[in-house]
Amino acid sequence: MARRQGGRTGRGTGGGTPATVVLDAAGVEHTLHPYEHDPRAASYGLEAADALGLDPAVVLKTLVAEADGVLVVAVVPVTGELDLKALARAVGASRARMADPAAAERSSGYVRGGISPLGQRRRLRTVVDASALDHDRVYVSAGRRGLDVGLAPADLVRLTDATVAPVGR
């Protein structure tokens, strides 16, 4: 089992990923939360919540989907699933499906299980599940397996220029 490691706060926290560079450059208050990643973990997001001692409802996973053939990003709680029909509606598409994992990695510049909604290689239209706004702080991947970042949901929405919609179930 992975163990909790303390978070670091504030600007200039480093972390060495494009996501942390974006946060630092924007001057957004955030905390970094490293943990020991277990490659056998069935769910990267639930692993992070458990390892960091967080309520899984505040830990969000970043998923890449295709909406009418165009890649889009959805950010939803790790406790649920992405509602592809709701995602399609949120981006004005007729249908959506999960993207090929290799396409998601190429587009984002991150590996699966470490895809962050922040600092992606190619900026994609992003939808954050509306439930994220119910919390003072949410946690997303900081751009590598075993590193999450905590930030205000409003900052996540602003930095990703996201649409907020009920896309999780």
N, C-alpha and C positions, 0 to 999 in steps of 0.2 A: 504494500500500500504506500502511496505517495504521502509525504508529510508536508504539513503547512510550513511555509517559510514567510517571514515577515514582509509586509509591503513597504515600499519606499514611496515617499510623497513628493509632489511638487514638480516644478519646472527643472529642467536640466537633469532629469533622472536617468537619462541614457537608456540602456537596454539594447541598443544596437540593431533596431529593426526600423524599417520605413514608418511603421505605425508610431513608434515612440518619437521619431524625428518630427512627424506631423504634429504630435501633441506638444512637443517642446517648442517648435516654431510658432505655434498658435498661442502659446502661453497658457494652455489649459491646465488647470489643477487636476492631477491624476495620481494614482498610486500603482506601482508595479508589484505584481504578485507572482514570483517564481515558485515553481513546485517541481518535484521530481516526476517526470512523465513516465508512465508504464506503457511500453509499446503494445502490451497485450490488452489494454483497456478497450472495452467494447464501445464506449461512448466518450469521446474527448471532452465534451462539455460537462457531463456528469462527473467524470474523473476530476476535472478542475474544481467543481463545486465541492466535492468530497475532500480533495487534497487541501483546499484553502479554507474549509470549514464555513462555506457560504451557503445561504439558502439558494437552492437551484433555481428558484424563480427569478433571481437577479443576475444569473449567469446566462449570457446570450450566445447563441451559435451563429456563425456566419455561413450562409449557404449560397451557392451560385446556381442560378436556374437560367433557363432559356424561356423568354416570353416572345412568342411569334418569331423565333429564331434569333433573337437578340439576347445577349447575356445580361442578366440583372442580378443584384445582390439582395438577399433577404436576411434580416437579422431577427431571430426569434428566440424565445426562452428554450433552454436545453431540456426543460421538462415536457415539451410538447413537440409538435411536428409543424412543418410548413404546409399551409393550405394553399395548394397550387392554383386553385380557382380564384381564391381571394387575391393572391399575388397578381394573377393576370388582370383582374379587375382594377387593382391598385395602379398598375402601369398602363392601363388602357389597351391591353392585348386580348386576343380572343382565347388564347390558351397558353399554359406554361407547363414546363416539365423540368426535372432536375438536369443540370448541365453535366456533360461528361467530366469526370474528375480531372482528367488531364487538361481539358480546356479551362477548367476553373483555376488550376495551378498556373497555367501559362498566362492567363489573363491577370490574375492577382499578383503573381510573383511570389506567392507563398505555397507551402506544402499543405496538403489536406490535413486537417486537424490543427493547423496553425494559421488558417486564413483569417486575417483581420479585416474588418470593414474599413479600417483606416490605412492610408498609405499604400493602396493597391497600385500595382504597375500601370494598369489601365483603369481609369476611373469609370465605374459603371453606375447606372441608375440604381439607387439603393432605396429599399423600403424597410423601415424599422417597425416591428410590431408595436401596436398602440399600448400594450401592457407595460412596455419599458418605461413609459411616462408615469406609471404608478409608483415608481421607486425613486428615492433620492440619489441612488448610485447603482450603476449596472457594471457588469464585468464582461469584457470581450477579449478575444485572443489579442495579444500584443504583437503577433506576427511570427510566433514559433510555438511549437508544442512545448508545454511546460512554462509558459509565461502569459499571464493575463494582466489586463489593465483595468482599473476601476475608475470610472468617471461619471459625471452627471449625464443623465440621458439627453438632456437638452444640448450638451456639448457634442455628444455622439451624433445627434440629428444634424446639428449645424455643420460639423466638420465633414460629414459625408453628403451634405446637401440632400438629406433623405426625405422621402415622403413617409408620413406616419399613417399606418392603416392596420386594421385587425387582420393580420396574415398568419398568425399562429393559431393552432388548435390543440 
